[in-house]
Amino acid sequence: MKSTLEQLYYGEIFPAEQHALIGEEYRKIYQRNYSHYEDFIELLSKLNPPLDKRFIEIMDEQLDVFPYEFSEMFIDGFRLGAKIMAEVFRNE
């Protein structure tokens, strides 16, 4: 059986993709935010000229950046963990 680091290296595990927020509090916050989003889009669609489609495009552009942010957070976290492990083994 491969070690966890080998599985990570060979792309057999995907920590960022496997993480899912499933708590009840998260669901409530998500639902409330999504409702606000939908309400705002409806409001924008009633303007003259309608701005709902442009807003959706802008939000999609913002969401496209998230994977890069998540990967950087993962890499920084991994580096921190590696530094901690190096310190632990150095002190033995």
ABEGO torsion letter per residue (X at the ends): XBBAAAAAAAGABBAAAABBBABAAAAAAAAAAAAAAAAAAAAAAABOBBAAAAAAAAAAAAAAAAAAAAAAAAAAAAAAAAAAAAAAAAAX
